[in-house]
Amino acid sequence: MQFEFPGTLGVPDGRYLARGSEGERVLVVETIGAPPPPRRRRRRPREAGPSAEPDPLPLTRITIARAEEPFGSAEEAESWLGDAIASEESIDAVVAAGAALLNRTLHAHAAARGDAIGAAVLPEQASGVRIGHGSGKEVASGRFSMAREVDVRGGSSKRRQREQELQPQARIAAVLAGREQIDACETLIPRARTDLDAGRAREAALQLRVGLEALLVELDGALADPDHEKDMAELQARRSEAGEAANAALLGDLPSNQEHNVSELLTICERVLRRRRVLRG
């Protein structure tokens, strides 16, 4: 799996070994056309002409290769590649796994730097996406024996359709113009989802507790819709589950039943937020 992103992502160039439930993966970070190192002293401000051309951007290439089980032959590797690109769903699965590891890396980088909020990327932000196979030496340097360019922006998969239903342009305009404000739950609930999808159940439980409390206050009576009222009533009835999960998260890993509760409650919260966005247009 390979992504190319305009600009830099912050993670130093190099090779990183990642271990997880999916096995061992090697993540290779390579900045192409890297800017020169910062000067010890800043340049003085210079005059910029009215039609000054922007400086060219570097390109960050991220290559993710499985490391624990090499293919037995070139034919086996080609068969895997054929299966991986056989449908939009199979492509989405491979791309999502690669993006998850990349965002795990960005999260670790942010924590190491002490950043308040770690940057996360979406596959759609990449200028190029490839799925392929190669020798250990090739993939360790971001190269392939055989690869296919894949389109992660177009298509009609269910994920893409959901994204298209929630075009944010009108909402951005309303917020900037002062006609609407962003509720706290709109920030807290997506953070909880990011943590849960990345396997950080403890952080997700802690985020969910405050996000759920904010949602119950901020979206109370927000829609005259029976489904909205039903979901809000269920969240109100189960709010203690969020508190119990958060308390458990302070002590260590969540039991499986509480992680399941966090996932269910988070799904309901997201449904409430999504419904309001859709019905408000």
KOLKE-204039 format. One record per residue (C-alpha): x, y, z; residue number from 1; residue in three letters. Coordinates in Angstrom, 3 decimals. Layout:
% KOLKE-204039
<atom><x>X</x><y>Y</y><z>Z</z><i>NUM</i><aa>Ala</aa></atom>
...
***
This chain:
% KOLKE-204039
<atom><x>0.000</x><y>0.000</y><z>0.000</z><i>1</i><aa>Met</aa></atom>
<atom><x>1.431</x><y>3.376</y><z>-0.945</z><i>2</i><aa>Gln</aa></atom>
<atom><x>0.188</x><y>6.921</y><z>-0.469</z><i>3</i><aa>Phe</aa></atom>
<atom><x>1.676</x><y>10.150</y><z>-1.761</z><i>4</i><aa>Glu</aa></atom>
<atom><x>0.666</x><y>13.350</y><z>0.040</z><i>5</i><aa>Phe</aa></atom>
<atom><x>1.493</x><y>16.911</y><z>-0.992</z><i>6</i><aa>Pro</aa></atom>
<atom><x>3.643</x><y>18.626</y><z>1.611</z><i>7</i><aa>Gly</aa></atom>
<atom><x>5.108</x><y>17.031</y><z>4.717</z><i>8</i><aa>Thr</aa></atom>
<atom><x>3.387</x><y>15.049</y><z>7.477</z><i>9</i><aa>Leu</aa></atom>
<atom><x>5.916</x><y>15.731</y><z>10.196</z><i>10</i><aa>Gly</aa></atom>
<atom><x>7.076</x><y>12.154</y><z>10.767</z><i>11</i><aa>Val</aa></atom>
<atom><x>10.839</x><y>11.933</y><z>10.144</z><i>12</i><aa>Pro</aa></atom>
<atom><x>11.923</x><y>9.954</y><z>7.094</z><i>13</i><aa>Asp</aa></atom>
<atom><x>12.845</x><y>6.374</y><z>7.866</z><i>14</i><aa>Gly</aa></atom>
<atom><x>11.558</x><y>2.830</y><z>8.279</z><i>15</i><aa>Arg</aa></atom>
<atom><x>9.290</x><y>1.891</y><z>11.166</z><i>16</i><aa>Tyr</aa></atom>
<atom><x>8.280</x><y>-1.617</y><z>12.249</z><i>17</i><aa>Leu</aa></atom>
<atom><x>4.678</x><y>-1.849</y><z>13.467</z><i>18</i><aa>Ala</aa></atom>
<atom><x>3.161</x><y>-4.813</y><z>15.271</z><i>19</i><aa>Arg</aa></atom>
<atom><x>-0.544</x><y>-5.409</y><z>15.757</z><i>20</i><aa>Gly</aa></atom>
<atom><x>-3.374</x><y>-7.885</y><z>15.397</z><i>21</i><aa>Ser</aa></atom>
<atom><x>-2.903</x><y>-7.871</y><z>11.611</z><i>22</i><aa>Glu</aa></atom>
<atom><x>0.755</x><y>-8.939</y><z>11.970</z><i>23</i><aa>Gly</aa></atom>
<atom><x>3.979</x><y>-7.066</y><z>11.329</z><i>24</i><aa>Glu</aa></atom>
<atom><x>4.120</x><y>-4.153</y><z>8.933</z><i>25</i><aa>Arg</aa></atom>
<atom><x>6.977</x><y>-1.966</y><z>7.797</z><i>26</i><aa>Val</aa></atom>
<atom><x>6.101</x><y>1.687</y><z>7.247</z><i>27</i><aa>Leu</aa></atom>
<atom><x>8.524</x><y>3.650</y><z>5.079</z><i>28</i><aa>Val</aa></atom>
<atom><x>8.427</x><y>7.457</y><z>5.143</z><i>29</i><aa>Val</aa></atom>
<atom><x>10.209</x><y>9.298</y><z>2.345</z><i>30</i><aa>Glu</aa></atom>
<atom><x>10.053</x><y>13.024</y><z>1.651</z><i>31</i><aa>Thr</aa></atom>
<atom><x>10.707</x><y>13.821</y><z>-1.999</z><i>32</i><aa>Ile</aa></atom>
<atom><x>11.929</x><y>17.318</y><z>-2.732</z><i>33</i><aa>Gly</aa></atom>
<atom><x>12.340</x><y>18.071</y><z>0.980</z><i>34</i><aa>Ala</aa></atom>
<atom><x>12.777</x><y>21.754</y><z>1.845</z><i>35</i><aa>Pro</aa></atom>
<atom><x>16.211</x><y>22.795</y><z>3.135</z><i>36</i><aa>Pro</aa></atom>
<atom><x>16.721</x><y>22.673</y><z>6.912</z><i>37</i><aa>Pro</aa></atom>
<atom><x>15.637</x><y>25.817</y><z>8.775</z><i>38</i><aa>Pro</aa></atom>
<atom><x>18.151</x><y>28.622</y><z>9.028</z><i>39</i><aa>Arg</aa></atom>
<atom><x>19.603</x><y>29.580</y><z>12.362</z><i>40</i><aa>Arg</aa></atom>
<atom><x>18.308</x><y>33.083</y><z>11.737</z><i>41</i><aa>Arg</aa></atom>
<atom><x>15.162</x><y>34.049</y><z>9.923</z><i>42</i><aa>Arg</aa></atom>
<atom><x>15.337</x><y>35.864</y><z>6.636</z><i>43</i><aa>Arg</aa></atom>
<atom><x>14.196</x><y>39.428</y><z>6.618</z><i>44</i><aa>Arg</aa></atom>
<atom><x>10.789</x><y>39.987</y><z>5.021</z><i>45</i><aa>Pro</aa></atom>
<atom><x>11.111</x><y>40.412</y><z>1.273</z><i>46</i><aa>Arg</aa></atom>
<atom><x>8.892</x><y>42.212</y><z>-1.171</z><i>47</i><aa>Glu</aa></atom>
<atom><x>6.446</x><y>39.908</y><z>-2.927</z><i>48</i><aa>Ala</aa></atom>
<atom><x>5.159</x><y>40.832</y><z>-6.354</z><i>49</i><aa>Gly</aa></atom>
<atom><x>1.428</x><y>40.822</y><z>-7.134</z><i>50</i><aa>Pro</aa></atom>
<atom><x>1.774</x><y>37.649</y><z>-9.215</z><i>51</i><aa>Ser</aa></atom>
<atom><x>4.392</x><y>35.790</y><z>-7.193</z><i>52</i><aa>Ala</aa></atom>
<atom><x>4.400</x><y>32.095</y><z>-7.944</z><i>53</i><aa>Glu</aa></atom>
<atom><x>3.984</x><y>29.741</y><z>-4.963</z><i>54</i><aa>Pro</aa></atom>
<atom><x>6.985</x><y>27.668</y><z>-3.978</z><i>55</i><aa>Asp</aa></atom>
<atom><x>6.786</x><y>24.038</y><z>-5.092</z><i>56</i><aa>Pro</aa></atom>
<atom><x>5.646</x><y>21.612</y><z>-2.407</z><i>57</i><aa>Leu</aa></atom>
<atom><x>7.594</x><y>18.559</y><z>-1.339</z><i>58</i><aa>Pro</aa></atom>
<atom><x>5.884</x><y>15.175</y><z>-1.617</z><i>59</i><aa>Leu</aa></atom>
<atom><x>5.631</x><y>12.671</y><z>1.228</z><i>60</i><aa>Thr</aa></atom>
<atom><x>5.567</x><y>9.050</y><z>0.103</z><i>61</i><aa>Arg</aa></atom>
<atom><x>4.251</x><y>6.504</y><z>2.602</z><i>62</i><aa>Ile</aa></atom>
<atom><x>4.791</x><y>2.825</y><z>1.781</z><i>63</i><aa>Thr</aa></atom>
<atom><x>3.316</x><y>0.103</y><z>4.000</z><i>64</i><aa>Ile</aa></atom>
<atom><x>4.419</x><y>-3.494</y><z>3.478</z><i>65</i><aa>Ala</aa></atom>
<atom><x>3.599</x><y>-6.668</y><z>5.345</z><i>66</i><aa>Arg</aa></atom>
<atom><x>6.719</x><y>-8.147</y><z>6.918</z><i>67</i><aa>Ala</aa></atom>
<atom><x>5.788</x><y>-11.350</y><z>8.726</z><i>68</i><aa>Glu</aa></atom>
<atom><x>4.807</x><y>-13.631</y><z>5.844</z><i>69</i><aa>Glu</aa></atom>
<atom><x>6.365</x><y>-13.164</y><z>2.385</z><i>70</i><aa>Pro</aa></atom>
<atom><x>4.515</x><y>-14.490</y><z>-0.629</z><i>71</i><aa>Phe</aa></atom>
<atom><x>5.697</x><y>-17.891</y><z>-1.748</z><i>72</i><aa>Gly</aa></atom>
<atom><x>6.011</x><y>-16.908</y><z>-5.396</z><i>73</i><aa>Ser</aa></atom>
<atom><x>5.402</x><y>-14.115</y><z>-7.871</z><i>74</i><aa>Ala</aa></atom>
<atom><x>2.212</x><y>-15.882</y><z>-8.956</z><i>75</i><aa>Glu</aa></atom>
<atom><x>0.883</x><y>-15.866</y><z>-5.386</z><i>76</i><aa>Glu</aa></atom>
<atom><x>1.674</x><y>-12.155</y><z>-5.062</z><i>77</i><aa>Ala</aa></atom>
<atom><x>-0.080</x><y>-11.372</y><z>-8.355</z><i>78</i><aa>Glu</aa></atom>
<atom><x>-3.107</x><y>-13.378</y><z>-7.225</z><i>79</i><aa>Ser</aa></atom>
<atom><x>-3.256</x><y>-11.354</y><z>-4.019</z><i>80</i><aa>Trp</aa></atom>
<atom><x>-3.010</x><y>-8.107</y><z>-5.977</z><i>81</i><aa>Leu</aa></atom>
<atom><x>-5.818</x><y>-9.224</y><z>-8.280</z><i>82</i><aa>Gly</aa></atom>
<atom><x>-8.067</x><y>-9.957</y><z>-5.302</z><i>83</i><aa>Asp</aa></atom>
<atom><x>-7.148</x><y>-6.661</y><z>-3.633</z><i>84</i><aa>Ala</aa></atom>
<atom><x>-8.229</x><y>-4.561</y><z>-6.630</z><i>85</i><aa>Ile</aa></atom>
<atom><x>-11.173</x><y>-6.764</y><z>-7.687</z><i>86</i><aa>Ala</aa></atom>
<atom><x>-13.881</x><y>-4.411</y><z>-6.380</z><i>87</i><aa>Ser</aa></atom>
<atom><x>-14.408</x><y>-1.034</y><z>-4.723</z><i>88</i><aa>Glu</aa></atom>
<atom><x>-15.033</x><y>-2.823</y><z>-1.425</z><i>89</i><aa>Glu</aa></atom>
<atom><x>-11.766</x><y>-4.776</y><z>-1.571</z><i>90</i><aa>Ser</aa></atom>
<atom><x>-9.830</x><y>-1.635</y><z>-2.533</z><i>91</i><aa>Ile</aa></atom>
<atom><x>-11.469</x><y>0.303</y><z>0.301</z><i>92</i><aa>Asp</aa></atom>
<atom><x>-10.489</x><y>-2.435</y><z>2.767</z><i>93</i><aa>Ala</aa></atom>
<atom><x>-6.814</x><y>-2.372</y><z>1.782</z><i>94</i><aa>Val</aa></atom>
<atom><x>-6.704</x><y>1.430</y><z>1.683</z><i>95</i><aa>Val</aa></atom>
<atom><x>-8.458</x><y>1.720</y><z>5.056</z><i>96</i><aa>Ala</aa></atom>
<atom><x>-5.966</x><y>-0.658</y><z>6.680</z><i>97</i><aa>Ala</aa></atom>
<atom><x>-3.078</x><y>1.381</y><z>5.307</z><i>98</i><aa>Gly</aa></atom>
<atom><x>-4.615</x><y>4.672</y><z>6.404</z><i>99</i><aa>Ala</aa></atom>
<atom><x>-5.249</x><y>3.263</y><z>9.889</z><i>100</i><aa>Ala</aa></atom>
<atom><x>-1.568</x><y>2.410</y><z>10.339</z><i>101</i><aa>Leu</aa></atom>
<atom><x>-0.502</x><y>5.784</y><z>8.974</z><i>102</i><aa>Leu</aa></atom>
<atom><x>-2.820</x><y>7.604</y><z>11.384</z><i>103</i><aa>Asn</aa></atom>
<atom><x>-1.550</x><y>5.417</y><z>14.224</z><i>104</i><aa>Arg</aa></atom>
<atom><x>1.929</x><y>6.644</y><z>13.315</z><i>105</i><aa>Thr</aa></atom>
<atom><x>0.803</x><y>10.270</y><z>13.218</z><i>106</i><aa>Leu</aa></atom>
<atom><x>-0.855</x><y>9.829</y><z>16.624</z><i>107</i><aa>His</aa></atom>
<atom><x>2.372</x><y>8.429</y><z>18.102</z><i>108</i><aa>Ala</aa></atom>
<atom><x>4.317</x><y>11.318</y><z>16.561</z><i>109</i><aa>His</aa></atom>
<atom><x>1.928</x><y>13.866</y><z>18.070</z><i>110</i><aa>Ala</aa></atom>
<atom><x>2.126</x><y>12.228</y><z>21.507</z><i>111</i><aa>Ala</aa></atom>
<atom><x>5.915</x><y>12.149</y><z>21.331</z><i>112</i><aa>Ala</aa></atom>
<atom><x>5.961</x><y>15.872</y><z>20.537</z><i>113</i><aa>Arg</aa></atom>
<atom><x>3.336</x><y>16.725</y><z>23.143</z><i>114</i><aa>Gly</aa></atom>
<atom><x>0.929</x><y>18.096</y><z>20.542</z><i>115</i><aa>Asp</aa></atom>
<atom><x>-2.594</x><y>18.648</y><z>21.821</z><i>116</i><aa>Ala</aa></atom>
<atom><x>-4.256</x><y>17.225</y><z>18.714</z><i>117</i><aa>Ile</aa></atom>
<atom><x>-2.534</x><y>14.823</y><z>16.370</z><i>118</i><aa>Gly</aa></atom>
<atom><x>-3.028</x><y>15.316</y><z>12.671</z><i>119</i><aa>Ala</aa></atom>
<atom><x>-5.006</x><y>12.617</y><z>10.889</z><i>120</i><aa>Ala</aa></atom>
<atom><x>-5.223</x><y>12.101</y><z>7.156</z><i>121</i><aa>Val</aa></atom>
<atom><x>-7.837</x><y>10.665</y><z>4.829</z><i>122</i><aa>Leu</aa></atom>
<atom><x>-6.942</x><y>8.554</y><z>1.800</z><i>123</i><aa>Pro</aa></atom>
<atom><x>-8.816</x><y>11.074</y><z>-0.366</z><i>124</i><aa>Glu</aa></atom>
<atom><x>-6.204</x><y>13.706</y><z>0.531</z><i>125</i><aa>Gln</aa></atom>
<atom><x>-3.467</x><y>11.719</y><z>-1.199</z><i>126</i><aa>Ala</aa></atom>
<atom><x>-2.355</x><y>12.799</y><z>-4.640</z><i>127</i><aa>Ser</aa></atom>
<atom><x>-1.567</x><y>9.186</y><z>-5.511</z><i>128</i><aa>Gly</aa></atom>
<atom><x>-2.569</x><y>5.784</y><z>-4.100</z><i>129</i><aa>Val</aa></atom>
<atom><x>-1.107</x><y>2.441</y><z>-5.178</z><i>130</i><aa>Arg</aa></atom>
<atom><x>-1.504</x><y>-1.195</y><z>-4.222</z><i>131</i><aa>Ile</aa></atom>
<atom><x>1.241</x><y>-3.559</y><z>-5.272</z><i>132</i><aa>Gly</aa></atom>
<atom><x>3.928</x><y>-6.070</y><z>-4.363</z><i>133</i><aa>His</aa></atom>
<atom><x>7.692</x><y>-6.251</y><z>-4.576</z><i>134</i><aa>Gly</aa></atom>
<atom><x>10.807</x><y>-7.703</y><z>-3.048</z><i>135</i><aa>Ser</aa></atom>
<atom><x>11.844</x><y>-6.761</y><z>0.457</z><i>136</i><aa>Gly</aa></atom>
<atom><x>14.519</x><y>-4.460</y><z>-0.904</z><i>137</i><aa>Lys</aa></atom>
<atom><x>12.068</x><y>-2.789</y><z>-3.281</z><i>138</i><aa>Glu</aa></atom>
<atom><x>9.267</x><y>-2.084</y><z>-0.816</z><i>139</i><aa>Val</aa></atom>
<atom><x>11.768</x><y>-0.946</y><z>1.831</z><i>140</i><aa>Ala</aa></atom>
<atom><x>12.695</x><y>1.857</y><z>-0.574</z><i>141</i><aa>Ser</aa></atom>
<atom><x>9.128</x><y>2.609</y><z>-1.672</z><i>142</i><aa>Gly</aa></atom>
<atom><x>9.307</x><y>0.659</y><z>-4.949</z><i>143</i><aa>Arg</aa></atom>
<atom><x>7.269</x><y>-2.217</y><z>-6.436</z><i>144</i><aa>Phe</aa></atom>
<atom><x>7.696</x><y>-5.087</y><z>-8.851</z><i>145</i><aa>Ser</aa></atom>
<atom><x>4.064</x><y>-4.642</y><z>-9.866</z><i>146</i><aa>Met</aa></atom>
<atom><x>1.523</x><y>-2.061</y><z>-8.712</z><i>147</i><aa>Ala</aa></atom>
<atom><x>-1.819</x><y>-0.563</y><z>-9.664</z><i>148</i><aa>Arg</aa></atom>
<atom><x>-2.947</x><y>3.020</y><z>-9.280</z><i>149</i><aa>Glu</aa></atom>
<atom><x>-6.305</x><y>3.085</y><z>-7.509</z><i>150</i><aa>Val</aa></atom>
<atom><x>-8.908</x><y>5.848</y><z>-7.406</z><i>151</i><aa>Asp</aa></atom>
<atom><x>-10.076</x><y>6.516</y><z>-3.856</z><i>152</i><aa>Val</aa></atom>
<atom><x>-11.999</x><y>9.693</y><z>-4.671</z><i>153</i><aa>Arg</aa></atom>
<atom><x>-14.600</x><y>8.487</y><z>-7.157</z><i>154</i><aa>Gly</aa></atom>
<atom><x>-16.912</x><y>5.508</y><z>-7.149</z><i>155</i><aa>Gly</aa></atom>
<atom><x>-20.236</x><y>4.624</y><z>-5.587</z><i>156</i><aa>Ser</aa></atom>
<atom><x>-19.362</x><y>2.509</y><z>-2.557</z><i>157</i><aa>Ser</aa></atom>
<atom><x>-21.571</x><y>2.869</y><z>0.514</z><i>158</i><aa>Lys</aa></atom>
<atom><x>-18.856</x><y>4.832</y><z>2.315</z><i>159</i><aa>Arg</aa></atom>
<atom><x>-18.595</x><y>7.272</y><z>-0.578</z><i>160</i><aa>Arg</aa></atom>
<atom><x>-22.357</x><y>7.682</y><z>-0.772</z><i>161</i><aa>Gln</aa></atom>
<atom><x>-22.517</x><y>8.569</y><z>2.930</z><i>162</i><aa>Arg</aa></atom>
<atom><x>-19.791</x><y>11.164</y><z>2.443</z><i>163</i><aa>Glu</aa></atom>
<atom><x>-21.607</x><y>12.699</y><z>-0.509</z><i>164</i><aa>Gln</aa></atom>
<atom><x>-24.787</x><y>13.030</y><z>1.555</z><i>165</i><aa>Glu</aa></atom>
<atom><x>-22.942</x><y>15.231</y><z>4.047</z><i>166</i><aa>Leu</aa></atom>
<atom><x>-21.309</x><y>17.871</y><z>1.898</z><i>167</i><aa>Gln</aa></atom>
<atom><x>-19.974</x><y>20.420</y><z>4.390</z><i>168</i><aa>Pro</aa></atom>
<atom><x>-19.766</x><y>23.509</y><z>2.189</z><i>169</i><aa>Gln</aa></atom>
<atom><x>-23.127</x><y>25.024</y><z>3.184</z><i>170</i><aa>Ala</aa></atom>
<atom><x>-22.405</x><y>24.390</y><z>6.877</z><i>171</i><aa>Arg</aa></atom>
<atom><x>-18.986</x><y>26.004</y><z>6.646</z><i>172</i><aa>Ile</aa></atom>
<atom><x>-20.550</x><y>29.085</y><z>5.064</z><i>173</i><aa>Ala</aa></atom>
<atom><x>-23.207</x><y>29.249</y><z>7.792</z><i>174</i><aa>Ala</aa></atom>
<atom><x>-20.654</x><y>28.970</y><z>10.607</z><i>175</i><aa>Val</aa></atom>
<atom><x>-18.306</x><y>31.575</y><z>9.115</z><i>176</i><aa>Leu</aa></atom>
<atom><x>-21.196</x><y>33.958</y><z>8.525</z><i>177</i><aa>Ala</aa></atom>
<atom><x>-22.304</x><y>33.612</y><z>12.135</z><i>178</i><aa>Gly</aa></atom>
<atom><x>-25.654</x><y>32.014</y><z>11.304</z><i>179</i><aa>Arg</aa></atom>
<atom><x>-24.746</x><y>28.783</y><z>13.106</z><i>180</i><aa>Glu</aa></atom>
<atom><x>-22.319</x><y>27.695</y><z>15.777</z><i>181</i><aa>Gln</aa></atom>
<atom><x>-20.431</x><y>24.442</y><z>16.236</z><i>182</i><aa>Ile</aa></atom>
<atom><x>-21.640</x><y>22.451</y><z>19.228</z><i>183</i><aa>Asp</aa></atom>
<atom><x>-19.105</x><y>20.866</y><z>21.551</z><i>184</i><aa>Ala</aa></atom>
<atom><x>-20.505</x><y>17.399</y><z>20.835</z><i>185</i><aa>Cys</aa></atom>
<atom><x>-19.658</x><y>17.835</y><z>17.138</z><i>186</i><aa>Glu</aa></atom>
<atom><x>-15.982</x><y>17.913</y><z>18.106</z><i>187</i><aa>Thr</aa></atom>
<atom><x>-15.991</x><y>15.386</y><z>20.943</z><i>188</i><aa>Leu</aa></atom>
<atom><x>-17.948</x><y>12.583</y><z>19.261</z><i>189</i><aa>Ile</aa></atom>
<atom><x>-15.725</x><y>12.414</y><z>16.132</z><i>190</i><aa>Pro</aa></atom>
<atom><x>-12.660</x><y>12.376</y><z>18.381</z><i>191</i><aa>Arg</aa></atom>
<atom><x>-14.098</x><y>9.385</y><z>20.208</z><i>192</i><aa>Ala</aa></atom>
<atom><x>-14.712</x><y>7.623</y><z>16.880</z><i>193</i><aa>Arg</aa></atom>
<atom><x>-11.137</x><y>8.313</y><z>15.758</z><i>194</i><aa>Thr</aa></atom>
<atom><x>-9.808</x><y>6.798</y><z>18.972</z><i>195</i><aa>Asp</aa></atom>
<atom><x>-12.076</x><y>3.746</y><z>18.831</z><i>196</i><aa>Leu</aa></atom>
<atom><x>-11.295</x><y>2.999</y><z>15.173</z><i>197</i><aa>Asp</aa></atom>
<atom><x>-7.594</x><y>3.258</y><z>15.988</z><i>198</i><aa>Ala</aa></atom>
<atom><x>-7.904</x><y>0.721</y><z>18.813</z><i>199</i><aa>Gly</aa></atom>
<atom><x>-7.636</x><y>3.299</y><z>21.588</z><i>200</i><aa>Arg</aa></atom>
<atom><x>-10.715</x><y>2.155</y><z>23.504</z><i>201</i><aa>Ala</aa></atom>
<atom><x>-9.710</x><y>3.858</y><z>26.750</z><i>202</i><aa>Arg</aa></atom>
<atom><x>-9.415</x><y>7.268</y><z>25.102</z><i>203</i><aa>Glu</aa></atom>
<atom><x>-12.667</x><y>6.662</y><z>23.223</z><i>204</i><aa>Ala</aa></atom>
<atom><x>-14.522</x><y>5.921</y><z>26.474</z><i>205</i><aa>Ala</aa></atom>
<atom><x>-13.233</x><y>9.088</y><z>28.111</z><i>206</i><aa>Leu</aa></atom>
<atom><x>-14.138</x><y>11.217</y><z>25.086</z><i>207</i><aa>Gln</aa></atom>
<atom><x>-17.557</x><y>9.605</y><z>24.817</z><i>208</i><aa>Leu</aa></atom>
<atom><x>-18.532</x><y>10.444</y><z>28.367</z><i>209</i><aa>Arg</aa></atom>
<atom><x>-18.200</x><y>14.196</y><z>27.904</z><i>210</i><aa>Val</aa></atom>
<atom><x>-19.351</x><y>14.062</y><z>24.288</z><i>211</i><aa>Gly</aa></atom>
<atom><x>-22.549</x><y>12.241</y><z>25.230</z><i>212</i><aa>Leu</aa></atom>
<atom><x>-23.295</x><y>14.656</y><z>28.069</z><i>213</i><aa>Glu</aa></atom>
<atom><x>-22.817</x><y>17.605</y><z>25.706</z><i>214</i><aa>Ala</aa></atom>
<atom><x>-24.987</x><y>16.014</y><z>23.025</z><i>215</i><aa>Leu</aa></atom>
<atom><x>-27.869</x><y>15.394</y><z>25.439</z><i>216</i><aa>Leu</aa></atom>
<atom><x>-27.910</x><y>19.076</y><z>26.344</z><i>217</i><aa>Val</aa></atom>
<atom><x>-27.088</x><y>20.670</y><z>23.003</z><i>218</i><aa>Glu</aa></atom>
<atom><x>-29.358</x><y>18.557</y><z>20.796</z><i>219</i><aa>Leu</aa></atom>
<atom><x>-32.317</x><y>18.240</y><z>23.130</z><i>220</i><aa>Asp</aa></atom>
<atom><x>-35.339</x><y>19.179</y><z>21.017</z><i>221</i><aa>Gly</aa></atom>
<atom><x>-33.127</x><y>19.990</y><z>18.047</z><i>222</i><aa>Ala</aa></atom>
<atom><x>-35.438</x><y>18.137</y><z>15.624</z><i>223</i><aa>Leu</aa></atom>
<atom><x>-39.148</x><y>17.477</y><z>15.548</z><i>224</i><aa>Ala</aa></atom>
<atom><x>-38.525</x><y>13.939</y><z>14.400</z><i>225</i><aa>Asp</aa></atom>
<atom><x>-39.669</x><y>10.660</y><z>16.038</z><i>226</i><aa>Pro</aa></atom>
<atom><x>-36.368</x><y>8.883</y><z>15.279</z><i>227</i><aa>Asp</aa></atom>
<atom><x>-34.420</x><y>11.733</y><z>16.843</z><i>228</i><aa>His</aa></atom>
<atom><x>-36.538</x><y>11.596</y><z>19.969</z><i>229</i><aa>Glu</aa></atom>
<atom><x>-36.161</x><y>7.803</y><z>20.164</z><i>230</i><aa>Lys</aa></atom>
<atom><x>-32.369</x><y>7.949</y><z>19.907</z><i>231</i><aa>Asp</aa></atom>
<atom><x>-32.128</x><y>10.756</y><z>22.452</z><i>232</i><aa>Met</aa></atom>
<atom><x>-34.298</x><y>8.781</y><z>24.885</z><i>233</i><aa>Ala</aa></atom>
<atom><x>-32.056</x><y>5.713</y><z>24.504</z><i>234</i><aa>Glu</aa></atom>
<atom><x>-28.919</x><y>7.777</y><z>25.076</z><i>235</i><aa>Leu</aa></atom>
<atom><x>-30.486</x><y>9.317</y><z>28.176</z><i>236</i><aa>Gln</aa></atom>
<atom><x>-31.399</x><y>5.864</y><z>29.510</z><i>237</i><aa>Ala</aa></atom>
<atom><x>-27.902</x><y>4.487</y><z>28.861</z><i>238</i><aa>Arg</aa></atom>
<atom><x>-25.793</x><y>7.467</y><z>29.892</z><i>239</i><aa>Arg</aa></atom>
<atom><x>-24.649</x><y>5.591</y><z>33.011</z><i>240</i><aa>Ser</aa></atom>
<atom><x>-22.977</x><y>3.013</y><z>30.736</z><i>241</i><aa>Glu</aa></atom>
<atom><x>-20.777</x><y>5.751</y><z>29.307</z><i>242</i><aa>Ala</aa></atom>
<atom><x>-19.820</x><y>6.859</y><z>32.799</z><i>243</i><aa>Gly</aa></atom>
<atom><x>-19.001</x><y>3.328</y><z>33.909</z><i>244</i><aa>Glu</aa></atom>
<atom><x>-16.835</x><y>2.746</y><z>30.840</z><i>245</i><aa>Ala</aa></atom>
<atom><x>-14.977</x><y>6.001</y><z>31.415</z><i>246</i><aa>Ala</aa></atom>
<atom><x>-14.332</x><y>5.114</y><z>35.059</z><i>247</i><aa>Asn</aa></atom>
<atom><x>-13.023</x><y>1.710</y><z>33.994</z><i>248</i><aa>Ala</aa></atom>
<atom><x>-10.797</x><y>3.380</y><z>31.387</z><i>249</i><aa>Ala</aa></atom>
<atom><x>-9.071</x><y>5.333</y><z>34.149</z><i>250</i><aa>Leu</aa></atom>
<atom><x>-7.935</x><y>2.039</y><z>35.692</z><i>251</i><aa>Leu</aa></atom>
<atom><x>-6.787</x><y>0.184</y><z>32.578</z><i>252</i><aa>Gly</aa></atom>
<atom><x>-8.028</x><y>-1.654</y><z>29.511</z><i>253</i><aa>Asp</aa></atom>
<atom><x>-11.794</x><y>-1.862</y><z>29.055</z><i>254</i><aa>Leu</aa></atom>
<atom><x>-13.583</x><y>-5.190</y><z>29.493</z><i>255</i><aa>Pro</aa></atom>
<atom><x>-15.055</x><y>-6.415</y><z>26.210</z><i>256</i><aa>Ser</aa></atom>
<atom><x>-18.645</x><y>-5.741</y><z>27.310</z><i>257</i><aa>Asn</aa></atom>
<atom><x>-17.859</x><y>-2.105</y><z>28.121</z><i>258</i><aa>Gln</aa></atom>
<atom><x>-15.965</x><y>-1.605</y><z>24.879</z><i>259</i><aa>Glu</aa></atom>
<atom><x>-19.065</x><y>-2.980</y><z>23.117</z><i>260</i><aa>His</aa></atom>
<atom><x>-21.230</x><y>-0.474</y><z>25.005</z><i>261</i><aa>Asn</aa></atom>
<atom><x>-18.931</x><y>2.371</y><z>23.987</z><i>262</i><aa>Val</aa></atom>
<atom><x>-19.189</x><y>1.305</y><z>20.350</z><i>263</i><aa>Ser</aa></atom>
<atom><x>-22.995</x><y>1.080</y><z>20.479</z><i>264</i><aa>Glu</aa></atom>
<atom><x>-23.438</x><y>4.434</y><z>22.220</z><i>265</i><aa>Leu</aa></atom>
<atom><x>-21.011</x><y>6.100</y><z>19.844</z><i>266</i><aa>Leu</aa></atom>
<atom><x>-22.928</x><y>4.749</y><z>16.848</z><i>267</i><aa>Thr</aa></atom>
<atom><x>-26.174</x><y>6.210</y><z>18.216</z><i>268</i><aa>Ile</aa></atom>
<atom><x>-24.511</x><y>9.577</y><z>18.864</z><i>269</i><aa>Cys</aa></atom>
<atom><x>-23.177</x><y>9.650</y><z>15.315</z><i>270</i><aa>Glu</aa></atom>
<atom><x>-26.605</x><y>8.790</y><z>13.969</z><i>271</i><aa>Arg</aa></atom>
<atom><x>-28.106</x><y>11.726</y><z>15.878</z><i>272</i><aa>Val</aa></atom>
<atom><x>-25.497</x><y>14.118</y><z>14.500</z><i>273</i><aa>Leu</aa></atom>
<atom><x>-25.811</x><y>12.762</y><z>10.965</z><i>274</i><aa>Arg</aa></atom>
<atom><x>-29.603</x><y>12.993</y><z>11.017</z><i>275</i><aa>Arg</aa></atom>
<atom><x>-29.487</x><y>16.612</y><z>12.084</z><i>276</i><aa>Arg</aa></atom>
<atom><x>-27.034</x><y>17.488</y><z>9.307</z><i>277</i><aa>Arg</aa></atom>
<atom><x>-29.142</x><y>15.743</y><z>6.673</z><i>278</i><aa>Val</aa></atom>
<atom><x>-32.500</x><y>17.126</y><z>7.775</z><i>279</i><aa>Leu</aa></atom>
<atom><x>-31.153</x><y>20.633</y><z>8.139</z><i>280</i><aa>Arg</aa></atom>
<atom><x>-29.677</x><y>20.403</y><z>4.636</z><i>281</i><aa>Gly</aa></atom>
***
